[in-house]
Amino acid sequence: MMKNQKKLTPLQKRLFALRDEEYASFQVKLTPGIEAEQVIGVRIPILRKFAKEYAKEEESKDFLLQLPHAYYDENLLHGMLLEQIKEYDDALQRVDAFLPFVDNWAVCDTMSPKVFGKHKREFLPQIKKWAKSKETYTIRFAVKMLMALYLDEDFDPAYLKIPAAVKKDDYYVNMVIAWYYATALAKQWPDTIPYLEEGRLRPWIHNKTIQKAIESYRITKEQKEYLRTLKK
């Protein structure tokens, strides 16, 4: 049994009505640190559809203020609601308020407010601030946003220094940093390869970056052969 159904809020009852028990068990195995009783088990496509409708309801505004949430699915829903905010300042304030309550990679990686991509110049200082946080998923979100928004037409070689300067040695932080540099190698090879050639990354991140880059279809055969010579 999950938590006492009599104590569920109206929203939680609606989410339980969408529950897939098999999917709930799968999510628990996939998301370390999350207990079975925290997971309702609403599949992501269904939850996204629900979020679009729920955002139209006045109750959703109160929900965004009710932190922390009891369930993993509520945190996912929270992130999906934040994605729909169209005003940059409002979205930034609410994401900043939510990040301290994000406690797993799935909620962190699912959330990606589109409005940030329309305000890249203003958003960059916030990314730098989050990257200096002591919180695992605040840092992870910062690096993920840097990877999503600043490796193409808005790229600046100076941005490569941001993940390299992160001090927190944590698996989920290190993984996203390696993911970032592997993606940077695919998109901005000339500026990124010196980070490996000159040993600018911590050994674990260095090797994981090479591994992820070698697994990428966007890296050429010749580049992969060269990367293998740089392993530590």
C-alpha positions as CSV (number, residue, x, y, z in Angstrom):
1,M,0.0,0.0,0.0
2,M,1.1,3.5,-0.7
3,K,0.3,6.3,1.7
4,N,-3.1,6.4,3.3
5,Q,-5.5,7.3,0.5
6,K,-7.7,9.2,3.0
7,K,-4.9,11.7,3.5
8,L,-4.4,12.5,-0.2
9,T,-5.0,15.9,-1.5
10,P,-7.4,16.4,-4.4
11,L,-4.5,16.6,-6.8
12,Q,-2.8,13.5,-5.5
13,K,-6.1,11.6,-5.9
14,R,-6.1,12.7,-9.5
15,L,-2.6,11.5,-10.0
16,F,-3.3,8.2,-8.4
17,A,-6.1,7.7,-10.9
18,L,-3.5,7.9,-13.6
19,R,-1.2,5.4,-11.9
20,D,0.6,2.5,-13.7
21,E,1.9,0.2,-11.0
22,E,4.3,-1.6,-13.3
23,Y,5.8,1.8,-14.4
24,A,6.0,2.9,-10.7
25,S,8.2,-0.2,-9.9
26,F,10.4,0.6,-13.0
27,Q,10.9,4.2,-11.9
28,V,12.0,3.2,-8.4
29,K,14.7,1.0,-9.9
30,L,15.7,3.7,-12.4
31,T,16.0,6.5,-9.8
32,P,18.3,5.9,-6.9
33,G,17.4,7.7,-3.7
34,I,13.7,7.6,-4.3
35,E,11.7,5.3,-2.1
36,A,8.8,3.2,-3.5
37,E,6.2,5.0,-1.4
38,Q,7.2,8.3,-3.0
39,V,6.4,7.1,-6.5
40,I,2.8,7.2,-7.8
41,G,3.8,5.9,-11.3
42,V,2.3,8.2,-13.9
43,R,3.9,7.8,-17.3
44,I,5.7,10.9,-18.6
45,P,3.5,11.4,-21.7
46,I,0.4,11.1,-19.6
47,L,1.8,13.4,-16.9
48,R,2.7,16.0,-19.6
49,K,-0.8,16.0,-21.0
50,F,-2.2,16.4,-17.4
51,A,0.2,19.3,-16.8
52,K,-1.0,21.2,-19.8
53,E,-4.6,20.9,-18.6
54,Y,-3.8,21.5,-14.9
55,A,-1.8,24.7,-15.8
56,K,-5.2,26.2,-16.8
57,E,-6.6,25.6,-13.4
58,E,-6.3,28.3,-10.6
59,E,-5.3,25.5,-8.2
60,S,-2.0,25.0,-10.1
61,K,-0.7,28.4,-8.9
62,D,-1.1,27.3,-5.3
63,F,0.5,24.0,-6.0
64,L,3.7,25.7,-7.2
65,L,3.9,27.3,-3.7
66,Q,3.4,24.1,-1.8
67,L,7.0,22.9,-1.3
68,P,8.2,20.3,-0.6
69,H,5.9,17.9,-2.3
70,A,5.2,14.4,-1.0
71,Y,5.6,12.5,-4.2
72,Y,8.2,12.1,-7.0
73,D,5.4,12.5,-9.6
74,E,4.4,15.9,-8.0
75,N,7.9,17.1,-8.4
76,L,7.9,16.0,-12.1
77,L,4.6,17.8,-12.5
78,H,6.0,20.9,-10.8
79,G,8.9,21.0,-13.4
80,M,6.4,20.5,-16.2
81,L,4.3,23.4,-15.0
82,L,7.4,25.6,-14.8
83,E,8.1,24.8,-18.4
84,Q,4.9,26.5,-19.4
85,I,5.6,29.9,-17.8
86,K,6.0,32.4,-20.5
87,E,7.4,35.4,-18.5
88,Y,11.2,35.1,-18.1
89,D,11.5,36.7,-14.6
90,D,8.6,34.6,-13.2
91,A,10.0,31.4,-14.6
92,L,13.5,32.2,-13.3
93,Q,12.2,33.0,-9.8
94,R,10.1,29.9,-9.6
95,V,12.8,27.6,-10.9
96,D,15.3,29.1,-8.4
97,A,12.8,28.4,-5.6
98,F,12.2,24.8,-6.8
99,L,15.8,23.6,-7.4
100,P,16.6,23.1,-3.7
101,F,13.8,20.6,-3.5
102,V,14.9,18.6,-6.6
103,D,16.5,15.4,-5.2
104,N,17.0,13.2,-8.2
105,W,18.3,13.2,-11.8
106,A,15.0,12.5,-13.4
107,V,13.1,15.5,-12.1
108,C,16.2,17.6,-12.9
109,D,16.6,16.4,-16.4
110,T,12.9,16.5,-17.3
111,M,12.6,20.2,-16.6
112,S,13.6,22.6,-19.3
113,P,11.7,25.9,-19.4
114,K,11.5,27.1,-23.0
115,V,11.5,30.8,-22.1
116,F,15.1,30.6,-21.0
117,G,16.1,30.0,-24.6
118,K,14.6,33.3,-25.5
119,H,16.6,35.2,-22.9
120,K,20.1,33.7,-23.2
121,R,22.0,36.8,-22.4
122,E,20.1,37.5,-19.2
123,F,20.1,33.8,-18.3
124,L,23.8,33.1,-18.4
125,P,24.7,34.9,-15.1
126,Q,22.1,32.7,-13.4
127,I,23.7,29.6,-14.9
128,K,27.0,30.7,-13.5
129,K,25.5,31.3,-10.1
130,W,23.8,27.9,-10.0
131,A,27.0,26.2,-11.2
132,K,28.7,27.5,-8.0
133,S,26.0,26.0,-5.7
134,K,26.7,23.3,-3.2
135,E,23.5,21.4,-4.2
136,T,23.9,18.5,-6.6
137,Y,20.9,19.0,-8.8
138,T,21.2,22.8,-8.9
139,I,24.6,22.3,-10.4
140,R,23.4,19.6,-12.7
141,F,20.5,21.8,-13.9
142,A,23.0,24.6,-14.6
143,V,25.3,22.4,-16.7
144,K,22.4,20.8,-18.5
145,M,21.1,24.3,-19.5
146,L,24.5,25.4,-20.5
147,M,24.7,22.3,-22.8
148,A,21.2,22.8,-24.2
149,L,21.4,26.5,-25.0
150,Y,25.1,27.6,-25.4
151,L,26.9,25.0,-27.6
152,D,25.5,26.2,-31.0
153,E,25.1,29.7,-32.4
154,D,25.5,31.3,-28.9
155,F,28.7,29.4,-28.1
156,D,31.6,31.2,-26.6
157,P,34.9,29.3,-25.7
158,A,34.8,31.0,-22.3
159,Y,31.7,29.0,-21.4
160,L,33.7,25.8,-21.4
161,K,35.4,27.0,-18.2
162,I,32.1,27.0,-16.3
163,P,31.7,23.2,-15.8
164,A,35.5,22.7,-15.4
165,A,35.4,25.1,-12.4
166,V,32.7,23.1,-10.5
167,K,34.1,22.0,-7.2
168,K,31.5,19.4,-6.1
169,D,32.7,15.8,-6.6
170,D,29.4,14.0,-6.9
171,Y,28.4,11.2,-9.4
172,Y,25.4,13.0,-10.9
173,V,27.4,16.3,-11.2
174,N,30.4,14.5,-12.7
175,M,28.2,12.7,-15.2
176,V,26.5,15.8,-16.5
177,I,29.9,17.5,-16.8
178,A,31.2,14.6,-18.9
179,W,28.0,14.7,-20.9
180,Y,28.5,18.4,-21.5
181,Y,32.1,18.0,-22.7
182,A,31.3,15.0,-24.9
183,T,28.6,17.1,-26.5
184,A,30.9,20.1,-26.8
185,L,33.4,17.8,-28.6
186,A,30.7,17.0,-31.1
187,K,29.7,20.6,-31.7
188,Q,32.8,22.6,-30.9
189,W,35.8,20.3,-31.3
190,P,38.6,22.8,-31.8
191,D,37.8,24.7,-28.6
192,T,37.0,21.7,-26.5
193,I,39.7,19.2,-27.3
194,P,42.4,21.2,-25.4
195,Y,40.5,20.4,-22.2
196,L,41.5,16.8,-22.7
197,E,44.9,17.3,-24.3
198,E,46.0,19.6,-21.5
199,G,44.4,17.7,-18.6
200,R,42.0,20.4,-17.5
201,L,39.4,18.0,-16.2
202,R,39.4,15.7,-13.2
203,P,40.5,12.2,-14.2
204,W,37.1,10.5,-13.8
205,I,35.4,13.3,-15.8
206,H,38.2,13.2,-18.4
207,N,37.8,9.5,-19.0
208,K,34.0,9.5,-18.9
209,T,34.0,12.4,-21.5
210,I,36.1,10.3,-23.8
211,Q,33.9,7.3,-23.3
212,K,30.7,9.2,-24.0
213,A,32.3,10.9,-27.0
214,I,33.4,7.6,-28.5
215,E,29.9,6.3,-28.1
216,S,28.5,9.3,-30.0
217,Y,27.5,9.1,-33.7
218,R,28.4,12.8,-34.0
219,I,32.1,12.1,-33.5
220,T,34.1,11.0,-36.5
221,K,36.0,7.7,-36.6
222,E,39.3,9.7,-36.8
223,Q,38.3,11.8,-33.8
224,K,37.4,8.7,-31.8
225,E,40.8,7.1,-32.6
226,Y,42.5,10.2,-31.3
227,L,40.4,10.4,-28.2
228,R,41.4,6.8,-27.3
229,T,45.1,8.0,-27.1
230,L,44.1,10.6,-24.5
231,K,42.7,8.2,-21.9
232,K,44.2,8.4,-18.4
